[in-house]
Amino acid sequence: MWPNRVRRRIVVAKYDVRSPRADEFINHEEIMDTLAYAEAHKDDVELARSILQKARANLTPAHDHGTTLTHREASVLLACDDDAMNAEIRQLARDIKQAYYGNRVVLFAPLYLSNYCVNGCLYCPYHAKNREIPRRKLTQEEIRAEVVALQDMGHKRLAVEAGEDPRHNPLDYILESLQTIYTTKHENGAIRRANVNIAATTEDAYRQLKAAEIGTYILFQETYHRERYEVLHPTGPKADYTWHTEAHDRAMAAGIDDVGLGVLFGLEGYAYEFAGLLMHAEHLEAVFGVGPHTISVPRVQPAMDIDPDAFDNGIPDEMFEKIIALIRIAVPYTGMIISTRESADLRARALQLGVSQISGGSRTSVGGYTDEQRPRDTEQFDVSDQRTLDEVVGWLMDEGHIPSFCTACYRAGRTGDRFMEFCKSGQISSFCAPNALITLAEYLADYASPVTAASGWQTIERELALLPEGRRDACAAYIARVRDGERDFRF
């Protein structure tokens, strides 16, 4: 049913950031040595201050990017419990985010195609042994209706999700669904970028996804602790730790420019996951010259048949926020994503500390957007932030952010190393800032409530004045044309 991936287990592996082998680039002994080093130096304030000083170079983005913190240095900062140092960490994270991404926040929504799944993941309600959850797979007509509903909210960017089931959700189904998503147009609506979050697959399958013009290929590791991983994934193709962990390498070798990392915090100790996540980013950078386009930071949440209290590695909010801050400091160029798993209050704090992308108006059930009432029986996890997209857009502006529906970099070919060249050198804002304002203008003209629209046009006027003169005049001209009914301008 799936490719033969049986490999001889490496008993003793040596850490090698450039190795193609999962046990070598995510090396258990290296992580344990890192955690021991961090614990031994957690009270060394001078060391922590010197590491922070090294990271301050990222306040002025540079193309060579020679000041990225290592996983070991960042782990020392994570272990440090000095109040003054932790305040400095939070402030530096805010400043680095501003240097790279400004006050822009990209918005997207997940689209669940199917909850059929053959895996036995113990933390997910889609697991094969769950006989209580109704199984559902959308037809192409149902996908088209979901996309229209999402367009009518104002969304331009989706994260496509499906369980792993070779019979119900083969690659051909995903490819056909992507074509449906991209070709569905309703009034002024269009999905301009579809990121894909599906199971690890073959290099040939990744080439086909690339040809289907996906945006970012997203795959969460869940946990980097191999023994814990194998306990949590007792059955199904996902049980193969090596196949799963090496998936991003296959995707990039197949030509997919942008990949997204993430762990499900709460499955294993947070310090272990933090080090593993940074080691994975270091590996991609070392091998492909391009680190992760995005890093997601989900936490285990309640769902049908799933009790988060069954996992004893939960993270309190304060530590979770520190992890977000340190990911921003250690991987300054990456887009950071937080979903509606988290409350509005926590998402507000996370945006200040480094998060640059959030979902809005999300439904995590199959077919959820066409149902008037929020369906609960097929949800992958409980949605904490249940506000509408319009409410989220208004809230972001109240918080001083610019809501962005921009997909210009992908369509202009600024992906992979081209995107990183602009991002790491600090030049990306010359594209992203005006494009954010143009796409916000589209949202205000087509979908916003009167209150949100009034606030939004004021936001655009204020932010236009901050653009360089040449960009300001061209952006203002595009926005005027948007107000006259034209669409889809970009720098």
Summary of the structure (lengths in Angstrom):
residues: 491
radius of gyration: 21.7
end to end distance: 45.1
largest distance: 65.8
contacts: 1707
relative contact order: 0.13
helix: 48%
strand: 10%
